[in-house]
């Protein structure tokens, strides 16, 4: 195995600002879902090839020029990623969500920060999420978590 | 010199590689090996030993302080430290370099 495993959905003092479901046409919703599914397929391949640092770097490699921070778009993409992956009868843990969102954001030219944390408060648990413009786009680790890695 | 000998092992430089992250928690220390994707838990004693050894560079140099910290003989702590270093090295959480010249 090449990537850290584990998951939790504990809350953090830095609350996740949930995006209101975007009003998109059916065709745009389908297109976005397909984009997430393509990213998911890419992640499934890339994650087996090497360590997490290499995985994240590979997923960020696109020809899309960088665009300015756009928290609203980031929240929208995070919402679409979680919604789409949750429907899959496959791995939808925090790590997979974070990696898929990393890919989706990179394809849009949006910067993202991959965060991996752990806690030993009751029992060991690890958690991964994505931040953009200093705010979490996916549920962050809880109060008792410490960041192990920021990429 | 027998590379499995404790004396040789304790004289080797000990470093934490770039692909390993240690974080201290109240109950234990978590080590994440980014290359293997594995998390490891170290109890407070093991964590203290790793911190002491990596701070001074070799286990040999840290033994006196550790023996004092735990109130036991240097020979006794040396065996425990050597065993711990072997385990950590096997899990690629530390790198054992060349033995310091006598």
gemmi code that builds the backbone of each chain (N, CA, C; Angstrom):
import gemmi

chains = {
    "A": [
        ("UNK", (0.849, -1.197, 0.000), (0.000, 0.000, 0.000), (0.877, 1.236, 0.000)),
        ("UNK", (0.451, 2.220, -0.720), (1.310, 3.376, -0.870), (0.784, 4.628, -0.208)),
        ("UNK", (-0.465, 4.648, 0.122), (-1.011, 5.868, 0.699), (-1.551, 5.588, 2.083)),
        ("UNK", (-1.458, 6.582, 2.978), (-1.976, 6.371, 4.316), (-3.459, 6.056, 4.285)),
        ("UNK", (-3.885, 5.266, 5.243), (-5.281, 4.902, 5.284), (-5.922, 5.407, 6.558)),
        ("UNK", (-7.219, 5.266, 6.641), (-7.933, 5.649, 7.853), (-8.943, 6.722, 7.548)),
        ("UNK", (-9.828, 6.965, 8.472), (-10.806, 7.991, 8.193), (-11.622, 8.357, 9.400)),
        ("UNK", (-12.132, 9.558, 9.375), (-12.992, 10.035, 10.431), (-13.748, 11.221, 9.879)),
        ("UNK", (-14.790, 11.567, 10.536), (-15.546, 12.728, 10.081), (-15.732, 13.695, 11.235)),
        ("UNK", (-14.757, 13.768, 12.112), (-14.891, 14.656, 13.272), (-14.813, 16.107, 12.839)),
        ("UNK", (-15.442, 16.947, 13.658), (-15.477, 18.361, 13.313), (-14.261, 19.096, 13.863)),
        ("UNK", (-13.981, 20.215, 13.294), (-12.856, 21.035, 13.707), (-13.395, 22.395, 14.110)),
        ("UNK", (-12.592, 23.149, 14.908), (-13.027, 24.507, 15.200), (-13.158, 25.343, 13.931)),
        ("UNK", (-12.335, 25.009, 12.949), (-12.489, 25.689, 11.668), (-13.612, 24.971, 10.937)),
        ("UNK", (-14.808, 25.462, 11.109), (-15.973, 24.755, 10.588), (-15.971, 24.745, 9.072)),
        ("UNK", (-16.486, 23.667, 8.568), (-16.649, 23.555, 7.128), (-17.845, 24.388, 6.709)),
        ("UNK", (-17.600, 25.297, 5.803), (-18.711, 26.095, 5.296), (-19.330, 25.332, 4.144)),
        ("UNK", (-20.503, 24.831, 4.380), (-21.129, 23.980, 3.366), (-21.675, 24.826, 2.221)),
        ("UNK", (-21.480, 24.280, 1.044), (-21.984, 24.975, -0.141), (-23.448, 24.634, -0.326)),
        ("UNK", (-24.219, 25.631, -0.676), (-25.597, 25.345, -1.045), (-25.544, 24.587, -2.364)),
        ("UNK", (-26.398, 23.587, -2.530), (-26.382, 22.860, -3.796), (-26.505, 23.838, -4.961)),
        ("UNK", (-25.544, 23.819, -5.867), (-25.566, 24.780, -6.960), (-26.731, 24.522, -7.909)),
        ("UNK", (-27.242, 25.587, -8.453), (-28.331, 25.435, -9.427), (-27.719, 25.276, -10.801)),
        ("UNK", (-27.653, 24.058, -11.219), (-27.076, 23.755, -12.522), (-28.110, 23.029, -13.356)),
        ("UNK", (-27.965, 23.187, -14.657), (-28.842, 22.430, -15.542), (-28.499, 20.950, -15.416)),
        ("UNK", (-29.404, 20.118, -15.833), (-29.179, 18.677, -15.737), (-27.921, 18.275, -16.505)),
        ("UNK", (-27.751, 18.860, -17.687), (-26.591, 18.481, -18.497), (-25.288, 18.897, -17.809)),
        ("UNK", (-25.288, 20.037, -17.138), (-24.067, 20.478, -16.451), (-23.808, 19.632, -15.208)),
        ("UNK", (-24.869, 19.221, -14.542), (-24.690, 18.331, -13.387), (-24.087, 17.005, -13.824)),
        ("UNK", (-24.598, 16.490, -14.942), (-24.081, 15.215, -15.450), (-22.619, 15.369, -15.863)),
        ("UNK", (-22.315, 16.494, -16.530), (-20.933, 16.723, -16.979), (-19.986, 16.797, -15.779)),
        ("UNK", (-20.428, 17.458, -14.721), (-19.593, 17.585, -13.531), (-19.412, 16.223, -12.854)),
        ("UNK", (-20.485, 15.453, -12.797), (-20.393, 14.114, -12.200), (-19.433, 13.234, -12.999)),
        ("UNK", (-19.486, 13.352, -14.316), (-18.570, 12.566, -15.150), (-17.125, 13.003, -14.927)),
        ("UNK", (-16.942, 14.305, -14.747), (-15.591, 14.812, -14.478), (-15.056, 14.229, -13.169)),
        ("UNK", (-15.913, 14.177, -12.158), (-15.504, 13.602, -10.872), (-15.193, 12.112, -11.037)),
        ("UNK", (-16.001, 11.428, -11.807), (-15.769, 9.988, -12.018), (-14.455, 9.735, -12.757)),
        ("UNK", (-14.157, 10.602, -13.718), (-12.869, 10.465, -14.425), (-11.711, 10.685, -13.446)),
        ("UNK", (-11.878, 11.694, -12.611), (-10.830, 11.974, -11.611), (-10.696, 10.787, -10.662)),
        ("UNK", (-11.814, 10.195, -10.285), (-11.794, 9.036, -9.385), (-11.016, 7.889, -10.028)),
        ("UNK", (-11.284, 7.656, -11.309), (-10.577, 6.572, -12.009), (-9.080, 6.866, -12.057)),
        ("UNK", (-8.736, 8.116, -12.303), (-7.317, 8.499, -12.333), (-6.669, 8.251, -10.975)),
        ("UNK", (-7.365, 8.661, -9.927), (-6.819, 8.489, -8.575), (-6.596, 7.015, -8.272)),
        ("UNK", (-7.544, 6.187, -8.631), (-7.423, 4.758, -8.351), (-6.158, 4.173, -8.968)),
        ("UNK", (-5.781, 4.692, -10.127), (-4.562, 4.200, -10.787), (-3.325, 4.802, -10.133)),
        ("UNK", (-3.335, 6.118, -9.967), (-2.141, 6.838, -9.495), (-1.784, 6.459, -8.061)),
        ("UNK", (-2.789, 6.241, -7.232), (-2.539, 6.028, -5.806), (-1.753, 4.747, -5.552)),
        ("UNK", (-1.773, 3.831, -6.507), (-1.057, 2.562, -6.319), (0.411, 2.662, -6.724)),
        ("UNK", (0.752, 3.751, -7.385), (2.086, 3.819, -7.995), (3.197, 4.266, -7.053)),
        ("UNK", (2.864, 4.986, -6.013), (3.947, 5.508, -5.175), (3.437, 6.141, -3.912)),
        ("UNK", (4.323, 6.799, -3.189), (3.941, 7.421, -1.922), (2.978, 8.586, -2.122)),
        ("UNK", (2.366, 8.988, -1.035), (1.316, 10.004, -1.093), (1.827, 11.330, -1.661)),
        ("UNK", (3.080, 11.661, -1.373), (3.629, 12.919, -1.895), (3.668, 12.883, -3.422)),
        ("UNK", (4.064, 11.750, -3.946), (4.134, 11.589, -5.401), (2.727, 11.539, -5.998)),
        ("UNK", (1.816, 10.890, -5.290), (0.436, 10.796, -5.767), (-0.174, 12.185, -5.926)),
        ("UNK", (-0.027, 13.003, -4.909), (-0.608, 14.360, -4.957), (0.049, 15.176, -6.061)),
        ("UNK", (1.368, 15.064, -6.190), (2.076, 15.819, -7.236), (1.592, 15.397, -8.621)),
        ("UNK", (1.404, 14.109, -8.815), (0.944, 13.603, -10.115), (-0.472, 14.093, -10.414)),
        ("UNK", (-1.318, 14.062, -9.419), (-2.713, 14.482, -9.629), (-2.812, 15.971, -9.940)),
        ("UNK", (-1.831, 16.735, -9.493), (-1.862, 18.189, -9.748), (-1.283, 18.546, -11.113)),
        ("UNK", (-0.677, 17.565, -11.774), (-0.008, 17.841, -13.038), (-1.050, 17.950, -14.162)),
        ("UNK", (-1.326, 19.140, -14.593), (-2.259, 19.357, -15.703), (-1.710, 20.479, -16.573)),
        ("UNK", (-2.347, 20.682, -17.705), (-1.938, 21.783, -18.587), (-2.764, 23.038, -18.329)),
        ("UNK", (-3.635, 22.960, -17.356), (-4.510, 24.096, -17.082), (-3.742, 25.218, -16.394)),
        ("UNK", (-3.818, 26.423, -16.927), (-3.138, 27.526, -16.234), (-3.799, 27.815, -14.889)),
        ("UNK", (-2.981, 28.288, -13.951), (-3.511, 28.612, -12.628), (-4.525, 29.745, -12.723)),
        ("UNK", (-5.512, 29.663, -11.879), (-6.482, 30.765, -11.800), (-6.502, 31.273, -10.361)),
        ("UNK", (-6.980, 32.493, -10.161), (-7.014, 33.037, -8.793), (-7.889, 32.177, -7.882)),
        ("UNK", (-7.615, 32.277, -6.571), (-8.426, 31.535, -5.606), (-9.907, 31.848, -5.801)),
        ("UNK", (-10.703, 30.829, -5.660), (-12.149, 30.994, -5.851), (-12.854, 30.057, -4.857)),
        ("UNK", (-13.006, 30.516, -3.603), (-13.602, 29.648, -2.580), (-14.987, 29.125, -2.958)),
        ("UNK", (-15.779, 29.938, -3.609), (-17.131, 29.483, -3.968), (-17.053, 28.319, -4.952)),
        ("UNK", (-16.185, 28.449, -5.935), (-16.018, 27.347, -6.892), (-15.435, 26.118, -6.188)),
        ("UNK", (-14.490, 26.351, -5.278), (-13.906, 25.240, -4.524), (-14.972, 24.482, -3.743)),
        ("UNK", (-15.849, 25.225, -3.068), (-16.920, 24.562, -2.297), (-17.862, 23.798, -3.226)),
        ("UNK", (-18.139, 24.392, -4.359), (-19.002, 23.752, -5.347), (-18.400, 22.421, -5.816)),
        ("UNK", (-17.100, 22.444, -6.128), (-16.437, 21.228, -6.601), (-16.358, 20.185, -5.482)),
        ("UNK", (-16.141, 20.650, -4.252), (-16.100, 19.719, -3.118), (-17.456, 19.059, -2.934)),
        ("UNK", (-18.495, 19.844, -3.020), (-19.860, 19.309, -2.895), (-20.102, 18.250, -3.972)),
        ("UNK", (-19.727, 18.580, -5.198), (-19.954, 17.646, -6.311), (-19.131, 16.378, -6.128)),
        ("UNK", (-17.917, 16.535, -5.624), (-17.041, 15.371, -5.420), (-17.625, 14.434, -4.375)),
        ("UNK", (-18.005, 14.996, -3.239), (-18.560, 14.163, -2.159), (-19.849, 13.491, -2.610)),
        ("UNK", (-20.702, 14.275, -3.241), (-21.995, 13.750, -3.692), (-21.802, 12.600, -4.673)),
        ("UNK", (-20.919, 12.786, -5.617), (-20.726, 11.772, -6.662), (-20.066, 10.519, -6.101)),
        ("UNK", (-18.990, 10.726, -5.332), (-18.258, 9.558, -4.814), (-19.107, 8.756, -3.843)),
        ("UNK", (-19.962, 9.444, -3.104), (-20.812, 8.743, -2.132), (-21.747, 7.743, -2.803)),
        ("UNK", (-22.023, 7.966, -4.075), (-22.925, 7.072, -4.791), (-22.225, 5.812, -5.285)),
        ("UNK", (-20.895, 5.839, -5.242), (-20.157, 4.701, -5.778), (-20.098, 3.558, -4.765)),
        ("UNK", (-20.240, 2.342, -5.241), (-20.096, 1.193, -4.334), (-18.618, 0.836, -4.185)),
        ("UNK", (-17.818, 1.834, -3.902), (-16.369, 1.610, -3.814), (-15.810, 2.496, -2.723)),
        ("UNK", (-14.510, 2.663, -2.730), (-13.821, 3.425, -1.694), (-14.216, 4.896, -1.743)),
        ("UNK", (-14.931, 5.346, -0.717), (-15.325, 6.760, -0.680), (-14.821, 7.412, 0.604)),
        ("UNK", (-13.739, 6.864, 1.176), (-13.218, 7.411, 2.421), (-12.597, 8.777, 2.193)),
        ("UNK", (-12.232, 9.387, 3.316), (-11.731, 10.760, 3.260), (-10.527, 10.896, 2.347)),
        ("UNK", (-9.643, 9.924, 2.364), (-8.442, 10.017, 1.530), (-8.818, 10.050, 0.057)),
        ("UNK", (-9.727, 9.181, -0.332), (-10.140, 9.152, -1.731), (-10.835, 10.456, -2.117)),
        ("UNK", (-11.688, 10.945, -1.248), (-12.362, 12.224, -1.532), (-11.347, 13.344, -1.718)),
        ("UNK", (-10.376, 13.379, -0.810), (-9.387, 14.455, -0.866), (-8.552, 14.365, -2.140)),
        ("UNK", (-8.194, 13.155, -2.529), (-7.375, 13.003, -3.734), (-8.175, 13.322, -4.997)),
        ("UNK", (-9.423, 12.895, -5.017), (-10.261, 13.193, -6.189), (-10.479, 14.699, -6.308)),
        ("UNK", (-10.736, 15.346, -5.182), (-10.938, 16.801, -5.226), (-9.646, 17.512, -5.645)),
        ("UNK", (-8.516, 16.982, -5.207), (-7.227, 17.543, -5.649), (-7.149, 17.538, -7.173)),
        ("UNK", (-7.537, 16.425, -7.769), (-7.484, 16.290, -9.231), (-8.497, 17.209, -9.917)),
        ("UNK", (-9.705, 17.225, -9.387), (-10.758, 18.055, -9.992), (-10.361, 19.527, -9.942)),
        ("UNK", (-9.822, 19.942, -8.820), (-9.420, 21.358, -8.691), (-8.233, 21.674, -9.598)),
        ("UNK", (-7.291, 20.741, -9.689), (-6.127, 20.983, -10.551), (-6.565, 21.143, -12.005)),
        ("UNK", (-7.537, 20.360, -12.414), (-8.013, 20.461, -13.801), (-8.705, 21.785, -14.066)),
        ("UNK", (-9.163, 22.437, -13.002), (-9.766, 23.767, -13.154), (-8.751, 24.880, -12.901)),
        ("UNK", (-7.516, 24.506, -12.615), (-6.487, 25.518, -12.345), (-6.552, 26.103, -10.953)),
        ("UNK", (-7.293, 25.446, -10.056), (-7.435, 25.954, -8.688), (-6.382, 25.335, -7.783)),
        ("UNK", (-5.775, 26.151, -6.948), (-4.808, 25.629, -5.978), (-5.539, 24.881, -4.871)),
        ("UNK", (-4.874, 23.883, -4.317), (-5.465, 23.156, -3.193), (-4.348, 22.725, -2.264)),
        ("UNK", (-4.690, 22.578, -1.011), (-3.722, 22.064, -0.038), (-4.277, 20.765, 0.536)),
        ("UNK", (-3.487, 19.716, 0.392), (-3.854, 18.399, 0.917), (-3.360, 18.307, 2.361)),
        ("UNK", (-4.253, 17.988, 3.276), (-3.879, 17.929, 4.691), (-4.166, 16.522, 5.228)),
        ("UNK", (-3.192, 15.984, 5.917), (-3.347, 14.673, 6.546), (-3.098, 14.850, 8.038)),
        ("UNK", (-4.030, 14.383, 8.859), (-3.886, 14.551, 10.311), (-4.131, 13.226, 11.006)),
        ("UNK", (-3.821, 13.209, 12.285), (-4.076, 12.004, 13.080), (-4.455, 12.414, 14.492)),
        ("UNK", (-5.086, 11.505, 15.179), (-5.447, 11.701, 16.584), (-5.282, 10.373, 17.301)),
        ("UNK", (-4.887, 10.456, 18.565), (-4.798, 9.228, 19.374), (-5.678, 9.361, 20.619)),
        ("UNK", (-6.605, 10.293, 20.584), (-7.386, 10.622, 21.779), (-8.094, 9.407, 22.383)),
        ("UNK", (-8.922, 8.747, 21.627), (-9.595, 7.555, 22.144), (-8.941, 6.321, 21.538)),
        ("UNK", (-8.943, 6.275, 20.245), (-8.160, 5.264, 19.537), (-7.530, 5.985, 18.352)),
        ("UNK", (-6.600, 5.342, 17.703), (-5.918, 6.007, 16.605), (-6.879, 6.227, 15.441)),
        ("UNK", (-6.820, 7.424, 14.895), (-7.565, 7.665, 13.666), (-6.820, 8.701, 12.844)),
        ("UNK", (-6.933, 8.547, 11.547), (-6.300, 9.487, 10.627), (-7.384, 10.088, 9.743)),
        ("UNK", (-7.093, 11.262, 9.233), (-8.087, 11.931, 8.413), (-7.381, 12.769, 7.356)),
        ("UNK", (-7.995, 12.895, 6.212), (-7.438, 13.709, 5.129), (-8.521, 14.639, 4.609)),
        ("UNK", (-8.130, 15.840, 4.250), (-9.078, 16.774, 3.656), (-8.329, 17.778, 2.791)),
        ("UNK", (-9.087, 18.638, 2.168), (-8.508, 19.643, 1.269), (-8.850, 21.033, 1.773)),
        ("UNK", (-7.874, 21.910, 1.690), (-8.119, 23.316, 2.012), (-7.839, 24.167, 0.778)),
        ("UNK", (-8.525, 25.271, 0.731), (-8.344, 26.213, -0.379), (-8.511, 27.614, 0.181)),
        ("UNK", (-7.580, 28.473, -0.136), (-7.611, 29.850, 0.368), (-7.729, 29.864, 1.889)),
        ("UNK", (-7.077, 28.911, 2.546), (-7.033, 28.877, 4.010), (-8.254, 28.304, 4.689)),
        ("UNK", (-9.174, 27.763, 3.937), (-10.392, 27.208, 4.541), (-10.607, 25.774, 4.049)),
        ("UNK", (-11.140, 24.915, 4.936), (-11.369, 23.532, 4.506), (-12.535, 23.430, 3.525)),
        ("UNK", (-12.355, 22.595, 2.525), (-13.446, 22.334, 1.574), (-14.126, 21.008, 1.890)),
        ("UNK", (-13.403, 20.138, 2.561), (-13.969, 18.880, 3.038), (-13.899, 18.918, 4.557)),
        ("UNK", (-14.658, 18.037, 5.200), (-14.701, 18.023, 6.669), (-13.280, 17.893, 7.232)),
        ("UNK", (-12.825, 18.868, 8.026), (-11.459, 18.791, 8.568), (-11.367, 17.869, 9.778)),
        ("UNK", (-10.140, 17.607, 10.229), (-9.931, 16.792, 11.427), (-10.480, 17.501, 12.657)),
        ("UNK", (-10.741, 16.748, 13.711), (-11.334, 17.309, 14.922), (-10.335, 18.047, 15.786)),
        ("UNK", (-10.815, 18.533, 16.939), (-9.978, 19.313, 17.863), (-8.726, 18.560, 18.305)),
        ("UNK", (-8.871, 17.243, 18.447), (-7.749, 16.457, 18.959), (-6.804, 15.983, 17.861)),
        ("UNK", (-7.011, 16.443, 16.658), (-6.131, 16.042, 15.556), (-4.936, 16.974, 15.432)),
        ("UNK", (-3.823, 16.407, 15.011), (-2.648, 17.207, 14.661), (-2.317, 16.927, 13.203)),
        ("UNK", (-2.003, 17.983, 12.478), (-1.621, 17.795, 11.071), (-0.264, 17.084, 11.001)),
        ("UNK", (-0.212, 16.038, 10.221), (1.053, 15.325, 9.997), (1.710, 15.794, 8.720)),
        ("UNK", (0.882, 16.231, 7.806), (1.389, 16.508, 6.476), (0.517, 17.547, 5.789)),
        ("UNK", (1.175, 18.501, 5.154), (0.463, 19.467, 4.308), (1.174, 19.501, 2.972)),
        ("UNK", (0.445, 19.218, 1.930), (1.059, 19.212, 0.593), (0.339, 20.203, -0.306)),
    ],
    "B": [
        ("UNK", (33.993, -5.967, 12.200), (33.085, -5.912, 13.361), (31.712, -6.470, 12.981)),
        ("UNK", (31.161, -7.250, 13.866), (29.843, -7.837, 13.601), (28.786, -6.731, 13.569)),
        ("UNK", (28.135, -6.562, 12.406), (27.145, -5.491, 12.302), (25.941, -5.713, 13.201)),
        ("UNK", (25.791, -6.942, 13.725), (24.653, -7.213, 14.612), (25.007, -6.953, 16.077)),
        ("UNK", (26.238, -6.612, 16.294), (26.689, -6.351, 17.649), (26.092, -5.033, 18.146)),
        ("UNK", (25.615, -5.058, 19.399), (24.984, -3.854, 19.951), (25.942, -2.669, 19.988)),
        ("UNK", (27.184, -2.932, 20.314), (28.156, -1.844, 20.430), (28.300, -1.109, 19.107)),
        ("UNK", (28.369, -1.887, 18.043), (28.478, -1.290, 16.711), (27.210, -0.494, 16.379)),
        ("UNK", (26.076, -1.105, 16.667), (24.798, -0.451, 16.374), (24.661, 0.868, 17.136)),
        ("UNK", (25.025, 0.848, 18.392), (24.852, 2.039, 19.227), (25.789, 3.175, 18.820)),
        ("UNK", (26.834, 2.822, 18.088), (27.783, 3.850, 17.654), (27.400, 4.462, 16.313)),
        ("UNK", (26.386, 3.902, 15.663), (26.010, 4.401, 14.328), (25.162, 5.664, 14.431)),
        ("UNK", (25.371, 6.531, 13.451), (24.593, 7.772, 13.407), (23.129, 7.431, 13.144)),
        ("UNK", (22.239, 8.088, 13.862), (20.803, 7.830, 13.712), (20.125, 9.107, 13.235)),
        ("UNK", (19.420, 9.004, 12.120), (18.680, 10.165, 11.606), (17.274, 9.736, 11.206)),
        ("UNK", (16.398, 10.701, 11.200), (15.032, 10.455, 10.728), (14.978, 10.892, 9.261)),
        ("UNK", (14.633, 9.977, 8.371), (14.617, 10.338, 6.955), (13.505, 11.331, 6.629)),
        ("UNK", (13.629, 11.981, 5.489), (12.663, 13.020, 5.110), (11.261, 12.454, 4.891)),
        ("UNK", (11.180, 11.167, 4.595), (9.856, 10.602, 4.312), (9.150, 10.108, 5.578)),
        ("UNK", (9.691, 10.452, 6.729), (9.054, 10.041, 7.995), (8.679, 11.282, 8.804)),
        ("UNK", (7.452, 11.285, 9.289), (6.954, 12.395, 10.100), (6.620, 11.868, 11.490)),
        ("UNK", (7.174, 12.489, 12.503), (6.854, 12.138, 13.895), (5.989, 13.254, 14.477)),
        ("UNK", (4.930, 12.891, 15.169), (4.107, 13.867, 15.893), (3.810, 13.332, 17.291)),
        ("UNK", (4.068, 14.172, 18.277), (3.801, 13.754, 19.661), (2.366, 14.054, 20.046)),
        ("UNK", (1.718, 13.069, 20.633), (0.379, 13.231, 21.192), (0.483, 12.945, 22.694)),
        ("UNK", (-0.530, 13.308, 23.463), (-0.445, 13.074, 24.905), (-0.201, 11.609, 25.259)),
        ("UNK", (-0.830, 10.690, 24.546), (-0.718, 9.275, 24.917), (0.426, 8.555, 24.221)),
        ("UNK", (0.771, 8.994, 23.032), (1.804, 8.301, 22.268), (2.312, 9.215, 21.163)),
        ("UNK", (3.339, 8.753, 20.506), (3.857, 9.482, 19.341), (3.506, 8.693, 18.094)),
        ("UNK", (3.036, 9.397, 17.100), (2.683, 8.752, 15.843), (3.787, 9.024, 14.826)),
        ("UNK", (4.215, 7.970, 14.167), (5.194, 8.111, 13.091), (4.522, 7.673, 11.795)),
        ("UNK", (4.601, 8.531, 10.807), (4.027, 8.207, 9.500), (5.164, 8.050, 8.503)),
        ("UNK", (5.231, 6.872, 7.910), (6.199, 6.633, 6.849), (5.502, 6.928, 5.524)),
        ("UNK", (5.874, 8.031, 4.909), (5.193, 8.456, 3.688), (5.469, 7.511, 2.525)),
        ("UNK", (6.589, 6.826, 2.572), (6.916, 5.915, 1.471), (6.076, 4.652, 1.508)),
        ("UNK", (5.810, 4.164, 2.708), (5.032, 2.925, 2.810), (3.556, 3.199, 3.074)),
        ("UNK", (3.242, 4.432, 3.501), (1.866, 4.752, 3.842), (1.439, 4.180, 5.177)),
        ("UNK", (2.370, 3.721, 5.965), (2.044, 3.089, 7.237), (2.200, 4.064, 8.408)),
        ("UNK", (1.247, 3.995, 9.323), (1.344, 4.726, 10.583), (1.911, 3.778, 11.638)),
        ("UNK", (2.720, 4.331, 12.536), (3.270, 3.532, 13.632), (3.076, 4.306, 14.934)),
        ("UNK", (2.829, 3.579, 16.003), (2.674, 4.225, 17.305), (3.870, 3.927, 18.203)),
        ("UNK", (4.394, 4.966, 18.818), (5.505, 4.789, 19.768), (5.019, 5.201, 21.146)),
        ("UNK", (5.289, 4.353, 22.146), (4.909, 4.744, 23.499), (5.850, 5.851, 23.982)),
        ("UNK", (5.514, 6.511, 25.094), (6.330, 7.651, 25.537), (7.800, 7.310, 25.754)),
        ("UNK", (8.079, 6.097, 26.223), (9.478, 5.713, 26.443), (10.231, 5.626, 25.111)),
        ("UNK", (9.643, 4.938, 24.159), (10.286, 4.809, 22.845), (10.460, 6.180, 22.198)),
        ("UNK", (9.444, 7.006, 22.348), (9.506, 8.353, 21.777), (10.640, 9.163, 22.397)),
        ("UNK", (10.772, 9.046, 23.713), (11.834, 9.787, 24.406), (13.216, 9.304, 23.959)),
        ("UNK", (13.333, 8.009, 23.773), (14.619, 7.457, 23.319), (14.958, 7.977, 21.918)),
        ("UNK", (13.967, 7.935, 21.034), (14.221, 8.408, 19.666), (14.618, 9.880, 19.673)),
        ("UNK", (13.894, 10.665, 20.441), (14.202, 12.095, 20.510), (15.619, 12.318, 21.043)),
        ("UNK", (15.967, 11.600, 22.098), (17.292, 11.767, 22.709), (18.400, 11.343, 21.756)),
        ("UNK", (18.186, 10.212, 21.098), (19.235, 9.683, 20.209), (19.421, 10.572, 18.977)),
        ("UNK", (18.329, 10.972, 18.372), (18.459, 11.789, 17.161), (18.981, 13.193, 17.487)),
        ("UNK", (18.752, 13.633, 18.710), (19.242, 14.968, 19.082), (20.768, 14.988, 19.161)),
        ("UNK", (21.332, 13.923, 19.719), (22.793, 13.915, 19.866), (23.496, 13.188, 18.718)),
        ("UNK", (22.748, 12.416, 17.944), (23.346, 11.820, 16.742), (23.567, 10.321, 16.815)),
        ("UNK", (23.994, 9.815, 17.965), (24.171, 8.358, 18.105), (23.582, 7.918, 19.441)),
        ("UNK", (23.200, 6.647, 19.486), (22.657, 6.111, 20.733), (23.729, 6.095, 21.815)),
        ("UNK", (24.950, 5.810, 21.391), (26.057, 5.728, 22.351), (26.155, 7.021, 23.169)),
        ("UNK", (26.020, 8.132, 22.482), (26.137, 9.433, 23.166), (24.941, 9.734, 24.060)),
        ("UNK", (23.824, 9.075, 23.776), (22.605, 9.361, 24.545), (22.435, 8.439, 25.751)),
        ("UNK", (23.236, 7.382, 25.815), (22.996, 6.343, 26.830), (23.062, 6.851, 28.276)),
        ("UNK", (24.076, 7.644, 28.571), (24.220, 8.109, 29.959), (22.989, 8.889, 30.403)),
        ("UNK", (22.551, 9.781, 29.540), (21.372, 10.594, 29.865), (20.124, 9.743, 30.014)),
        ("UNK", (19.976, 8.772, 29.140), (18.794, 7.902, 29.211), (18.829, 7.038, 30.470)),
        ("UNK", (20.002, 6.535, 30.792), (20.133, 5.713, 32.007), (19.761, 6.539, 33.238)),
        ("UNK", (20.156, 7.796, 33.216), (19.820, 8.679, 34.338), (18.313, 8.969, 34.360)),
        ("UNK", (17.757, 9.230, 33.174), (16.317, 9.519, 33.090), (15.477, 8.389, 33.688)),
        ("UNK", (15.890, 7.140, 33.410), (15.079, 6.000, 33.832), (15.621, 5.309, 35.081)),
        ("UNK", (16.729, 5.794, 35.598), (17.266, 5.250, 36.839), (17.707, 3.812, 36.732)),
        ("UNK", (18.256, 3.448, 35.592), (18.750, 2.070, 35.420), (20.177, 2.115, 34.884)),
        ("UNK", (20.815, 0.936, 34.899), (22.215, 0.864, 34.481), (22.347, 1.108, 32.980)),
        ("UNK", (23.494, 1.643, 32.602), (23.747, 1.939, 31.190), (23.663, 0.668, 30.341)),
        ("UNK", (24.211, -0.434, 30.838), (24.159, -1.694, 30.076), (22.728, -2.123, 29.787)),
        ("UNK", (21.892, -1.919, 30.793), (20.488, -2.337, 30.652), (19.763, -1.470, 29.621)),
        ("UNK", (19.960, -0.165, 29.723), (19.279, 0.720, 28.769), (19.855, 0.520, 27.376)),
        ("UNK", (21.130, 0.178, 27.293), (21.775, -0.023, 25.986), (21.092, -1.148, 25.217)),
        ("UNK", (20.760, -2.219, 25.916), (20.096, -3.348, 25.240), (18.719, -2.942, 24.721)),
        ("UNK", (17.997, -2.177, 25.546), (16.656, -1.734, 25.132), (16.746, -0.780, 23.941)),
        ("UNK", (17.706, 0.126, 23.993), (17.856, 1.104, 22.909), (18.240, 0.385, 21.613)),
        ("UNK", (19.151, -0.577, 21.721), (19.565, -1.310, 20.524), (18.385, -2.064, 19.909)),
        ("UNK", (17.581, -2.665, 20.744), (16.414, -3.408, 20.246), (15.434, -2.458, 19.560)),
        ("UNK", (15.247, -1.292, 20.171), (14.324, -0.311, 19.586), (14.854, 0.182, 18.235)),
        ("UNK", (16.130, 0.479, 18.172), (16.706, 0.974, 16.919), (16.559, -0.052, 15.801)),
        ("UNK", (16.733, -1.318, 16.143), (16.566, -2.361, 15.122), (15.131, -2.375, 14.597)),
        ("UNK", (14.185, -2.276, 15.529), (12.778, -2.280, 15.102), (12.457, -1.074, 14.219)),
        ("UNK", (12.918, 0.085, 14.632), (12.631, 1.300, 13.866), (13.304, 1.265, 12.502)),
        ("UNK", (14.496, 0.714, 12.472), (15.224, 0.614, 11.213), (14.525, -0.355, 10.261)),
        ("UNK", (14.047, -1.456, 10.792), (13.324, -2.434, 9.979), (12.087, -1.810, 9.346)),
        ("UNK", (11.451, -0.915, 10.104), (10.245, -0.250, 9.594), (10.576, 1.018, 8.799)),
        ("UNK", (11.854, 1.243, 8.576), (12.327, 2.401, 7.788), (11.899, 3.726, 8.395)),
        ("UNK", (11.834, 3.763, 9.731), (11.479, 5.013, 10.408), (12.721, 5.800, 10.801)),
        ("UNK", (13.847, 5.137, 10.806), (15.128, 5.816, 11.035), (16.139, 5.278, 10.035)),
        ("UNK", (17.194, 6.042, 9.856), (18.299, 5.590, 9.009), (19.527, 5.453, 9.893)),
        ("UNK", (20.177, 4.303, 9.791), (21.404, 4.078, 10.541), (22.581, 4.343, 9.616)),
        ("UNK", (23.383, 5.318, 9.983), (24.532, 5.666, 9.156), (25.777, 4.918, 9.603)),
        ("UNK", (26.889, 5.457, 9.200), (28.166, 4.845, 9.564), (28.430, 5.023, 11.063)),
        ("UNK", (29.152, 4.075, 11.599), (29.562, 4.203, 13.001), (30.586, 5.321, 13.125)),
        ("UNK", (30.451, 6.077, 14.182), (31.419, 7.146, 14.412), (32.782, 6.540, 14.694)),
        ("UNK", (33.843, 7.184, 14.195), (35.200, 6.683, 14.421), (35.531, 6.732, 15.905)),
        ("UNK", (36.161, 5.645, 16.370), (36.545, 5.602, 17.794), (37.739, 6.502, 18.039)),
    ],
}
model = gemmi.Model(1)
for chain_id, residues in chains.items():
    chain = gemmi.Chain(chain_id)
    for i, (resn, *xyz) in enumerate(residues, 1):
        res = gemmi.Residue()
        res.name, res.seqid = resn, gemmi.SeqId(i, " ")
        for name, pos in zip(("N", "CA", "C"), xyz):
            atom = gemmi.Atom()
            atom.name, atom.element = name, gemmi.Element(name[0])
            atom.pos, atom.b_iso = gemmi.Position(*pos), 0.0
            res.add_atom(atom)
        chain.add_residue(res)
    model.add_chain(chain)
structure = gemmi.Structure()
structure.add_model(model)
structure.setup_entities()
